[in-house]
Amino acid sequence: MSGRVWLYCPVCNSKTRIQLRADTILENFPLFCPKCKHETVISVKYQKILTLKEPDALTQSR
Ligand SMILES: [Zn+2]
């Protein structure tokens, strides 16, 4: 069970630099896409990806 998958940006569907193992668990992870420059908060559990924040809200809070 060593299947690793690339994490894709939920906004533009391009490959990010993050790989997910079969047992990777992320919670409220701020995924920043270098391509479309959107930050999307996601949760990942066993390669199932949940988008927590709508990427349309383009609020630059930093
Ligand atoms: Zn993107």
N, CA, C, O and the ligand as a Tripos MOL2 file, in Angstrom:
@<TRIPOS>MOLECULE
protein
  249   247    63     0     0
PROTEIN
NO_CHARGES

@<TRIPOS>ATOM
      1 N           0.8360   -1.1930    0.0000 N.3       1 MET1
      2 CA          0.0000    0.0000    0.0000 C.3       1 MET1
      3 C           0.8770    1.2510    0.0000 C.2       1 MET1
      4 O           0.8910    1.9950    0.9800 O.2       1 MET1
      5 N           1.5770    1.4790   -1.0460 N.am      2 SER2
      6 CA          2.4470    2.6390   -1.0680 C.3       2 SER2
      7 C           1.9890    3.6470   -2.1070 C.2       2 SER2
      8 O           2.7920    4.4210   -2.6280 O.2       2 SER2
      9 N           0.7160    3.6370   -2.4020 N.am      3 GLY3
     10 CA          0.2370    4.5400   -3.4330 C.3       3 GLY3
     11 C           0.2370    5.9820   -2.9740 C.2       3 GLY3
     12 O          -0.4570    6.3570   -2.0280 O.2       3 GLY3
     13 N           1.0170    6.7670   -3.6530 N.am      4 ARG4
     14 CA          1.0230    8.1920   -3.3560 C.3       4 ARG4
     15 C           0.3570    8.9280   -4.5030 C.2       4 ARG4
     16 O           0.5640    8.6110   -5.6750 O.2       4 ARG4
     17 N          -0.4250    9.8920   -4.1510 N.am      5 VAL5
     18 CA         -1.0530   10.6940   -5.1870 C.3       5 VAL5
     19 C          -0.6690   12.1430   -4.9900 C.2       5 VAL5
     20 O          -0.4160   12.5850   -3.8700 O.2       5 VAL5
     21 N          -0.6280   12.8650   -6.0670 N.am      6 TRP6
     22 CA         -0.3820   14.2910   -5.9780 C.3       6 TRP6
     23 C          -1.6620   14.9920   -5.5700 C.2       6 TRP6
     24 O          -2.7680   14.6050   -5.9490 O.2       6 TRP6
     25 N          -1.4700   16.0200   -4.7950 N.am      7 LEU7
     26 CA         -2.6100   16.8340   -4.4080 C.3       7 LEU7
     27 C          -2.8370   17.8850   -5.4860 C.2       7 LEU7
     28 O          -1.9290   18.6340   -5.8470 O.2       7 LEU7
     29 N          -4.0330   17.9250   -5.9780 N.am      8 TYR8
     30 CA         -4.3590   18.8830   -7.0360 C.3       8 TYR8
     31 C          -5.0960   20.0830   -6.4480 C.2       8 TYR8
     32 O          -5.8530   19.9660   -5.4850 O.2       8 TYR8
     33 N          -4.8560   21.2130   -7.0460 N.am      9 CYS9
     34 CA         -5.5250   22.4280   -6.6110 C.3       9 CYS9
     35 C          -7.0170   22.3180   -6.9160 C.2       9 CYS9
     36 O          -7.3880   22.0090   -8.0490 O.2       9 CYS9
     37 N          -7.8730   22.5630   -5.9350 N.am     10 PRO10
     38 CA         -9.3110   22.4800   -6.1890 C.3      10 PRO10
     39 C          -9.8230   23.6420   -7.0320 C.2      10 PRO10
     40 O         -10.9500   23.6010   -7.5250 O.2      10 PRO10
     41 N          -9.0110   24.6700   -7.1990 N.am     11 VAL11
     42 CA         -9.4560   25.8280   -7.9750 C.3      11 VAL11
     43 C          -9.1620   25.6180   -9.4560 C.2      11 VAL11
     44 O         -10.0620   25.7080  -10.2910 O.2      11 VAL11
     45 N          -7.9240   25.3440   -9.7730 N.am     12 CYS12
     46 CA         -7.5460   25.2690  -11.1850 C.3      12 CYS12
     47 C          -7.1450   23.8560  -11.6040 C.2      12 CYS12
     48 O          -6.8170   23.6250  -12.7670 O.2      12 CYS12
     49 N          -7.1690   22.9270  -10.6800 N.am     13 ASN13
     50 CA         -6.8830   21.5260  -10.9780 C.3      13 ASN13
     51 C          -5.4670   21.2640  -11.4600 C.2      13 ASN13
     52 O          -5.2130   20.2650  -12.1330 O.2      13 ASN13
     53 N          -4.5530   22.1460  -11.1220 N.am     14 SER14
     54 CA         -3.1790   21.8430  -11.4780 C.3      14 SER14
     55 C          -2.4860   21.1770  -10.2970 C.2      14 SER14
     56 O          -2.9030   21.2930   -9.1450 O.2      14 SER14
     57 N          -1.4320   20.4890  -10.6290 N.am     15 LYS15
     58 CA         -0.7370   19.7060   -9.6230 C.3      15 LYS15
     59 C           0.0270   20.6340   -8.6850 C.2      15 LYS15
     60 O           0.7560   21.5170   -9.1380 O.2      15 LYS15
     61 N          -0.1340   20.4400   -7.4070 N.am     16 THR16
     62 CA          0.6600   21.1920   -6.4460 C.3      16 THR16
     63 C           1.9110   20.3860   -6.1240 C.2      16 THR16
     64 O           2.1630   19.3440   -6.7290 O.2      16 THR16
     65 N           2.6820   20.8720   -5.1770 N.am     17 ARG17
     66 CA          3.9120   20.1470   -4.8340 C.3      17 ARG17
     67 C           3.7300   19.2250   -3.6540 C.2      17 ARG17
     68 O           4.7010   18.7710   -3.0480 O.2      17 ARG17
     69 N           2.5060   18.9560   -3.3370 N.am     18 ILE18
     70 CA          2.2270   18.1620   -2.1440 C.3      18 ILE18
     71 C           1.7470   16.7870   -2.5610 C.2      18 ILE18
     72 O           0.8560   16.6310   -3.3960 O.2      18 ILE18
     73 N           2.3630   15.8150   -1.9570 N.am     19 GLN19
     74 CA          1.9510   14.4450   -2.2050 C.3      19 GLN19
     75 C           1.2110   13.9060   -0.9970 C.2      19 GLN19
     76 O           1.5030   14.2550    0.1470 O.2      19 GLN19
     77 N           0.2590   13.0570   -1.2780 N.am     20 LEU20
     78 CA         -0.4980   12.4380   -0.2080 C.3      20 LEU20
     79 C          -0.1840   10.9530   -0.1710 C.2      20 LEU20
     80 O          -0.2630   10.2540   -1.1820 O.2      20 LEU20
     81 N           0.1690   10.4960    1.0010 N.am     21 ARG21
     82 CA          0.2900    9.0640    1.1830 C.3      21 ARG21
     83 C          -1.0840    8.4750    1.4070 C.2      21 ARG21
     84 O          -2.0680    9.1980    1.5670 O.2      21 ARG21
     85 N          -1.1400    7.1800    1.4160 N.am     22 ALA22
     86 CA         -2.4350    6.5400    1.6310 C.3      22 ALA22
     87 C          -2.9590    6.8040    3.0290 C.2      22 ALA22
     88 O          -4.1650    6.7460    3.2680 O.2      22 ALA22
     89 N          -2.0460    7.0950    3.9620 N.am     23 ASP23
     90 CA         -2.4710    7.3230    5.3350 C.3      23 ASP23
     91 C          -2.2620    8.7720    5.7820 C.2      23 ASP23
     92 O          -2.2080    9.0630    6.9770 O.2      23 ASP23
     93 N          -2.1480    9.6540    4.8250 N.am     24 THR24
     94 CA         -1.9650   11.0650    5.1680 C.3      24 THR24
     95 C          -3.2660   11.6580    5.7000 C.2      24 THR24
     96 O          -4.3420   11.4680    5.1340 O.2      24 THR24
     97 N          -3.1280   12.3790    6.8000 N.am     25 ILE25
     98 CA         -4.2760   13.0950    7.3470 C.3      25 ILE25
     99 C          -3.8910   14.5540    7.5220 C.2      25 ILE25
    100 O          -2.9280   14.8770    8.2160 O.2      25 ILE25
    101 N          -4.6420   15.4150    6.8950 N.am     26 LEU26
    102 CA         -4.4310   16.8470    7.0490 C.3      26 LEU26
    103 C          -5.7160   17.4550    7.5780 C.2      26 LEU26
    104 O          -6.8180   17.0530    7.2040 O.2      26 LEU26
    105 N          -5.5510   18.4200    8.4440 N.am     27 GLU27
    106 CA         -6.7340   19.0990    8.9460 C.3      27 GLU27
    107 C          -6.5320   20.5950    8.8600 C.2      27 GLU27
    108 O          -5.5450   21.1330    9.3620 O.2      27 GLU27
    109 N          -7.4790   21.2650    8.2170 N.am     28 ASN28
    110 CA         -7.4080   22.7120    8.0240 C.3      28 ASN28
    111 C          -6.0700   23.1330    7.4480 C.2      28 ASN28
    112 O          -5.4100   24.0450    7.9450 O.2      28 ASN28
    113 N          -5.7010   22.4560    6.4090 N.am     29 PHE29
    114 CA         -4.3990   22.7070    5.8020 C.3      29 PHE29
    115 C          -4.5230   23.7960    4.7430 C.2      29 PHE29
    116 O          -5.3130   23.6600    3.8090 O.2      29 PHE29
    117 N          -3.7600   24.8650    4.8740 N.am     30 PRO30
    118 CA         -3.8310   25.9240    3.8730 C.3      30 PRO30
    119 C          -3.0260   25.5690    2.6370 C.2      30 PRO30
    120 O          -1.8040   25.7210    2.6020 O.2      30 PRO30
    121 N          -3.7140   25.1090    1.6570 N.am     31 LEU31
    122 CA         -3.0720   24.7150    0.4080 C.3      31 LEU31
    123 C          -2.9270   25.9330   -0.4960 C.2      31 LEU31
    124 O          -3.9100   26.5240   -0.9440 O.2      31 LEU31
    125 N          -1.6880   26.2840   -0.7440 N.am     32 PHE32
    126 CA         -1.4470   27.4150   -1.6350 C.3      32 PHE32
    127 C          -1.0240   26.8870   -2.9900 C.2      32 PHE32
    128 O          -0.0800   26.1050   -3.1090 O.2      32 PHE32
    129 N          -1.7300   27.3240   -3.9910 N.am     33 CYS33
    130 CA         -1.4180   26.8780   -5.3360 C.3      33 CYS33
    131 C          -0.4900   27.8900   -5.9930 C.2      33 CYS33
    132 O          -0.8470   29.0630   -6.1030 O.2      33 CYS33
    133 N           0.6940   27.4650   -6.4320 N.am     34 PRO34
    134 CA          1.6170   28.4110   -7.0680 C.3      34 PRO34
    135 C           1.1520   28.8360   -8.4510 C.2      34 PRO34
    136 O           1.6660   29.8040   -9.0110 O.2      34 PRO34
    137 N           0.2090   28.1380   -8.9880 N.am     35 LYS35
    138 CA         -0.2330   28.4490  -10.3380 C.3      35 LYS35
    139 C          -1.3050   29.5330  -10.3550 C.2      35 LYS35
    140 O          -1.1600   30.5460  -11.0390 O.2      35 LYS35
    141 N          -2.3730   29.3180   -9.6070 N.am     36 CYS36
    142 CA         -3.4570   30.3120   -9.6370 C.3      36 CYS36
    143 C          -3.4140   31.2330   -8.4300 C.2      36 CYS36
    144 O          -4.2170   32.1590   -8.3190 O.2      36 CYS36
    145 N          -2.4750   30.9780   -7.5270 N.am     37 LYS37
    146 CA         -2.2400   31.8330   -6.3640 C.3      37 LYS37
    147 C          -3.4470   31.9230   -5.4370 C.2      37 LYS37
    148 O          -3.6560   32.9250   -4.7530 O.2      37 LYS37
    149 N          -4.2160   30.8790   -5.4300 N.am     38 HIS38
    150 CA         -5.3020   30.7930   -4.4800 C.3      38 HIS38
    151 C          -4.8680   29.9540   -3.2870 C.2      38 HIS38
    152 O          -4.1280   28.9790   -3.4190 O.2      38 HIS38
    153 N          -5.3430   30.3570   -2.1450 N.am     39 GLU39
    154 CA         -5.1380   29.5230   -0.9730 C.3      39 GLU39
    155 C          -6.4610   28.9140   -0.5820 C.2      39 GLU39
    156 O          -7.4520   29.6140   -0.3730 O.2      39 GLU39
    157 N          -6.4620   27.6160   -0.4880 N.am     40 THR40
    158 CA         -7.6790   26.9080   -0.1520 C.3      40 THR40
    159 C          -7.4230   26.0760    1.0940 C.2      40 THR40
    160 O          -6.4270   25.3570    1.1770 O.2      40 THR40
    161 N          -8.3070   26.1770    2.0400 N.am     41 VAL41
    162 CA         -8.1580   25.3800    3.2500 C.3      41 VAL41
    163 C          -8.8230   24.0310    3.0190 C.2      41 VAL41
    164 O         -10.0080   23.9420    2.6970 O.2      41 VAL41
    165 N          -8.0340   23.0000    3.1910 N.am     42 ILE42
    166 CA         -8.5520   21.6650    2.9060 C.3      42 ILE42
    167 C          -8.3090   20.7490    4.0940 C.2      42 ILE42
    168 O          -7.4800   21.0190    4.9630 O.2      42 ILE42
    169 N          -9.0420   19.6870    4.0980 N.am     43 SER43
    170 CA         -8.7770   18.5750    4.9950 C.3      43 SER43
    171 C          -8.6420   17.3320    4.1480 C.2      43 SER43
    172 O          -9.3870   17.1280    3.1900 O.2      43 SER43
    173 N          -7.6900   16.5120    4.5120 N.am     44 VAL44
    174 CA         -7.4650   15.2850    3.7640 C.3      44 VAL44
    175 C          -7.4280   14.1240    4.7390 C.2      44 VAL44
    176 O          -6.7300   14.1560    5.7520 O.2      44 VAL44
    177 N          -8.1770   13.1290    4.4160 N.am     45 LYS45
    178 CA         -8.1600   11.9230    5.2270 C.3      45 LYS45
    179 C          -8.1710   10.7420    4.2770 C.2      45 LYS45
    180 O          -9.1330   10.5140    3.5440 O.2      45 LYS45
    181 N          -7.0800   10.0020    4.3070 N.am     46 TYR46
    182 CA         -6.9480    8.8240    3.4590 C.3      46 TYR46
    183 C          -7.2790    9.1380    2.0010 C.2      46 TYR46
    184 O          -8.0500    8.4400    1.3410 O.2      46 TYR46
    185 N          -6.6660   10.2100    1.5380 N.am     47 GLN47
    186 CA         -6.7530   10.6250    0.1450 C.3      47 GLN47
    187 C          -8.1480   11.0620   -0.2740 C.2      47 GLN47
    188 O          -8.4440   11.1430   -1.4660 O.2      47 GLN47
    189 N          -9.0000   11.3420    0.6960 N.am     48 LYS48
    190 CA        -10.2610   12.0040    0.3740 C.3      48 LYS48
    191 C         -10.1210   13.4670    0.7700 C.2      48 LYS48
    192 O          -9.7830   13.7860    1.9100 O.2      48 LYS48
    193 N         -10.3770   14.3210   -0.1550 N.am     49 ILE49
    194 CA        -10.1000   15.7310    0.0500 C.3      49 ILE49
    195 C         -11.3930   16.4960    0.2640 C.2      49 ILE49
    196 O         -12.3320   16.4110   -0.5280 O.2      49 ILE49
    197 N         -11.4130   17.2430    1.3550 N.am     50 LEU50
    198 CA        -12.5550   18.1030    1.6380 C.3      50 LEU50
    199 C         -12.0960   19.5420    1.5610 C.2      50 LEU50
    200 O         -11.1070   19.9230    2.1880 O.2      50 LEU50
    201 N         -12.8020   20.3250    0.8070 N.am     51 THR51
    202 CA        -12.5060   21.7460    0.7380 C.3      51 THR51
    203 C         -13.3400   22.4680    1.7800 C.2      51 THR51
    204 O         -14.5670   22.3720    1.7920 O.2      51 THR51
    205 N         -12.6580   23.1900    2.6510 N.am     52 LEU52
    206 CA        -13.3620   23.8240    3.7600 C.3      52 LEU52
    207 C         -13.7540   25.2530    3.4560 C.2      52 LEU52
    208 O         -14.7610   25.7590    3.9520 O.2      52 LEU52
    209 N         -12.9490   25.8890    2.6400 N.am     53 LYS53
    210 CA        -13.2040   27.2940    2.3690 C.3      53 LYS53
    211 C         -13.4270   27.4720    0.8820 C.2      53 LYS53
    212 O         -12.6690   26.9590    0.0590 O.2      53 LYS53
    213 N         -14.4560   28.1910    0.5550 N.am     54 GLU54
    214 CA        -14.6970   28.4540   -0.8550 C.3      54 GLU54
    215 C         -13.5700   29.3100   -1.4140 C.2      54 GLU54
    216 O         -13.2750   30.3750   -0.8730 O.2      54 GLU54
    217 N         -12.9490   28.8640   -2.4720 N.am     55 PRO55
    218 CA        -11.8080   29.6160   -3.0100 C.3      55 PRO55
    219 C         -12.2050   30.9350   -3.6610 C.2      55 PRO55
    220 O         -11.3460   31.7460   -4.0070 O.2      55 PRO55
    221 N         -13.4920   31.1460   -3.8230 N.am     56 ASP56
    222 CA        -13.9200   32.3830   -4.4500 C.3      56 ASP56
    223 C         -13.6970   33.6010   -3.5710 C.2      56 ASP56
    224 O         -13.5250   34.7150   -4.0650 O.2      56 ASP56
    225 N         -13.7010   33.3780   -2.2720 N.am     57 ALA57
    226 CA        -13.4910   34.4820   -1.3490 C.3      57 ALA57
    227 C         -12.0110   34.8630   -1.3430 C.2      57 ALA57
    228 O         -11.2190   34.3670   -0.5420 O.2      57 ALA57
    229 N         -11.6880   35.7180   -2.2220 N.am     58 LEU58
    230 CA        -10.2800   36.0880   -2.4020 C.3      58 LEU58
    231 C          -9.9120   37.1990   -1.4240 C.2      58 LEU58
    232 O          -9.8080   38.3690   -1.7910 O.2      58 LEU58
    233 N          -9.7230   36.8030   -0.1860 N.am     59 THR59
    234 CA         -9.3900   37.7870    0.8250 C.3      59 THR59
    235 C          -7.9400   37.6030    1.2320 C.2      59 THR59
    236 O          -7.5570   36.5770    1.7940 O.2      59 THR59
    237 N          -7.1670   38.5900    0.9450 N.am     60 GLN60
    238 CA         -5.7620   38.5500    1.3300 C.3      60 GLN60
    239 C          -5.6330   39.1020    2.7470 C.2      60 GLN60
    240 O          -5.5650   40.3150    2.9490 O.2      60 GLN60
    241 N          -5.6030   38.2280    3.6890 N.am     61 SER61
    242 CA         -5.5980   38.6850    5.0750 C.3      61 SER61
    243 C          -4.1840   38.8540    5.6250 C.2      61 SER61
    244 O          -4.0060   39.2070    6.7910 O.2      61 SER61
    245 N          -3.1850   38.6030    4.7890 N.am     62 ARG62
    246 CA         -1.8200   38.7800    5.2730 C.3      62 ARG62
    247 C          -1.1430   39.9250    4.5750 C.2      62 ARG62
    248 O           0.0180   40.2210    4.8570 O.2      62 ARG62
    249 ZN         -4.7000   26.5360   -8.4830 Zn       63 ZN63
@<TRIPOS>BOND
     1     1     2 1
     2     2     3 1
     3     3     4 2
     4     3     5 am
     5     5     6 1
     6     6     7 1
     7     7     8 2
     8     7     9 am
     9     9    10 1
    10    10    11 1
    11    11    12 2
    12    11    13 am
    13    13    14 1
    14    14    15 1
    15    15    16 2
    16    15    17 am
    17    17    18 1
    18    18    19 1
    19    19    20 2
    20    19    21 am
    21    21    22 1
    22    22    23 1
    23    23    24 2
    24    23    25 am
    25    25    26 1
    26    26    27 1
    27    27    28 2
    28    27    29 am
    29    29    30 1
    30    30    31 1
    31    31    32 2
    32    31    33 am
    33    33    34 1
    34    34    35 1
    35    35    36 2
    36    35    37 am
    37    37    38 1
    38    38    39 1
    39    39    40 2
    40    39    41 am
    41    41    42 1
    42    42    43 1
    43    43    44 2
    44    43    45 am
    45    45    46 1
    46    46    47 1
    47    47    48 2
    48    47    49 am
    49    49    50 1
    50    50    51 1
    51    51    52 2
    52    51    53 am
    53    53    54 1
    54    54    55 1
    55    55    56 2
    56    55    57 am
    57    57    58 1
    58    58    59 1
    59    59    60 2
    60    59    61 am
    61    61    62 1
    62    62    63 1
    63    63    64 2
    64    63    65 am
    65    65    66 1
    66    66    67 1
    67    67    68 2
    68    67    69 am
    69    69    70 1
    70    70    71 1
    71    71    72 2
    72    71    73 am
    73    73    74 1
    74    74    75 1
    75    75    76 2
    76    75    77 am
    77    77    78 1
    78    78    79 1
    79    79    80 2
    80    79    81 am
    81    81    82 1
    82    82    83 1
    83    83    84 2
    84    83    85 am
    85    85    86 1
    86    86    87 1
    87    87    88 2
    88    87    89 am
    89    89    90 1
    90    90    91 1
    91    91    92 2
    92    91    93 am
    93    93    94 1
    94    94    95 1
    95    95    96 2
    96    95    97 am
    97    97    98 1
    98    98    99 1
    99    99   100 2
   100    99   101 am
   101   101   102 1
   102   102   103 1
   103   103   104 2
   104   103   105 am
   105   105   106 1
   106   106   107 1
   107   107   108 2
   108   107   109 am
   109   109   110 1
   110   110   111 1
   111   111   112 2
   112   111   113 am
   113   113   114 1
   114   114   115 1
   115   115   116 2
   116   115   117 am
   117   117   118 1
   118   118   119 1
   119   119   120 2
   120   119   121 am
   121   121   122 1
   122   122   123 1
   123   123   124 2
   124   123   125 am
   125   125   126 1
   126   126   127 1
   127   127   128 2
   128   127   129 am
   129   129   130 1
   130   130   131 1
   131   131   132 2
   132   131   133 am
   133   133   134 1
   134   134   135 1
   135   135   136 2
   136   135   137 am
   137   137   138 1
   138   138   139 1
   139   139   140 2
   140   139   141 am
   141   141   142 1
   142   142   143 1
   143   143   144 2
   144   143   145 am
   145   145   146 1
   146   146   147 1
   147   147   148 2
   148   147   149 am
   149   149   150 1
   150   150   151 1
   151   151   152 2
   152   151   153 am
   153   153   154 1
   154   154   155 1
   155   155   156 2
   156   155   157 am
   157   157   158 1
   158   158   159 1
   159   159   160 2
   160   159   161 am
   161   161   162 1
   162   162   163 1
   163   163   164 2
   164   163   165 am
   165   165   166 1
   166   166   167 1
   167   167   168 2
   168   167   169 am
   169   169   170 1
   170   170   171 1
   171   171   172 2
   172   171   173 am
   173   173   174 1
   174   174   175 1
   175   175   176 2
   176   175   177 am
   177   177   178 1
   178   178   179 1
   179   179   180 2
   180   179   181 am
   181   181   182 1
   182   182   183 1
   183   183   184 2
   184   183   185 am
   185   185   186 1
   186   186   187 1
   187   187   188 2
   188   187   189 am
   189   189   190 1
   190   190   191 1
   191   191   192 2
   192   191   193 am
   193   193   194 1
   194   194   195 1
   195   195   196 2
   196   195   197 am
   197   197   198 1
   198   198   199 1
   199   199   200 2
   200   199   201 am
   201   201   202 1
   202   202   203 1
   203   203   204 2
   204   203   205 am
   205   205   206 1
   206   206   207 1
   207   207   208 2
   208   207   209 am
   209   209   210 1
   210   210   211 1
   211   211   212 2
   212   211   213 am
   213   213   214 1
   214   214   215 1
   215   215   216 2
   216   215   217 am
   217   217   218 1
   218   218   219 1
   219   219   220 2
   220   219   221 am
   221   221   222 1
   222   222   223 1
   223   223   224 2
   224   223   225 am
   225   225   226 1
   226   226   227 1
   227   227   228 2
   228   227   229 am
   229   229   230 1
   230   230   231 1
   231   231   232 2
   232   231   233 am
   233   233   234 1
   234   234   235 1
   235   235   236 2
   236   235   237 am
   237   237   238 1
   238   238   239 1
   239   239   240 2
   240   239   241 am
   241   241   242 1
   242   242   243 1
   243   243   244 2
   244   243   245 am
   245   245   246 1
   246   246   247 1
   247   247   248 2
@<TRIPOS>SUBSTRUCTURE
     1 MET1         2 RESIDUE 1 A MET
     2 SER2         6 RESIDUE 1 A SER
     3 GLY3        10 RESIDUE 1 A GLY
     4 ARG4        14 RESIDUE 1 A ARG
     5 VAL5        18 RESIDUE 1 A VAL
     6 TRP6        22 RESIDUE 1 A TRP
     7 LEU7        26 RESIDUE 1 A LEU
     8 TYR8        30 RESIDUE 1 A TYR
     9 CYS9        34 RESIDUE 1 A CYS
    10 PRO10       38 RESIDUE 1 A PRO
    11 VAL11       42 RESIDUE 1 A VAL
    12 CYS12       46 RESIDUE 1 A CYS
    13 ASN13       50 RESIDUE 1 A ASN
    14 SER14       54 RESIDUE 1 A SER
    15 LYS15       58 RESIDUE 1 A LYS
    16 THR16       62 RESIDUE 1 A THR
    17 ARG17       66 RESIDUE 1 A ARG
    18 ILE18       70 RESIDUE 1 A ILE
    19 GLN19       74 RESIDUE 1 A GLN
    20 LEU20       78 RESIDUE 1 A LEU
    21 ARG21       82 RESIDUE 1 A ARG
    22 ALA22       86 RESIDUE 1 A ALA
    23 ASP23       90 RESIDUE 1 A ASP
    24 THR24       94 RESIDUE 1 A THR
    25 ILE25       98 RESIDUE 1 A ILE
    26 LEU26      102 RESIDUE 1 A LEU
    27 GLU27      106 RESIDUE 1 A GLU
    28 ASN28      110 RESIDUE 1 A ASN
    29 PHE29      114 RESIDUE 1 A PHE
    30 PRO30      118 RESIDUE 1 A PRO
    31 LEU31      122 RESIDUE 1 A LEU
    32 PHE32      126 RESIDUE 1 A PHE
    33 CYS33      130 RESIDUE 1 A CYS
    34 PRO34      134 RESIDUE 1 A PRO
    35 LYS35      138 RESIDUE 1 A LYS
    36 CYS36      142 RESIDUE 1 A CYS
    37 LYS37      146 RESIDUE 1 A LYS
    38 HIS38      150 RESIDUE 1 A HIS
    39 GLU39      154 RESIDUE 1 A GLU
    40 THR40      158 RESIDUE 1 A THR
    41 VAL41      162 RESIDUE 1 A VAL
    42 ILE42      166 RESIDUE 1 A ILE
    43 SER43      170 RESIDUE 1 A SER
    44 VAL44      174 RESIDUE 1 A VAL
    45 LYS45      178 RESIDUE 1 A LYS
    46 TYR46      182 RESIDUE 1 A TYR
    47 GLN47      186 RESIDUE 1 A GLN
    48 LYS48      190 RESIDUE 1 A LYS
    49 ILE49      194 RESIDUE 1 A ILE
    50 LEU50      198 RESIDUE 1 A LEU
    51 THR51      202 RESIDUE 1 A THR
    52 LEU52      206 RESIDUE 1 A LEU
    53 LYS53      210 RESIDUE 1 A LYS
    54 GLU54      214 RESIDUE 1 A GLU
    55 PRO55      218 RESIDUE 1 A PRO
    56 ASP56      222 RESIDUE 1 A ASP
    57 ALA57      226 RESIDUE 1 A ALA
    58 LEU58      230 RESIDUE 1 A LEU
    59 THR59      234 RESIDUE 1 A THR
    60 GLN60      238 RESIDUE 1 A GLN
    61 SER61      242 RESIDUE 1 A SER
    62 ARG62      246 RESIDUE 1 A ARG
    63 ZN63       249 GROUP 0 **** ****
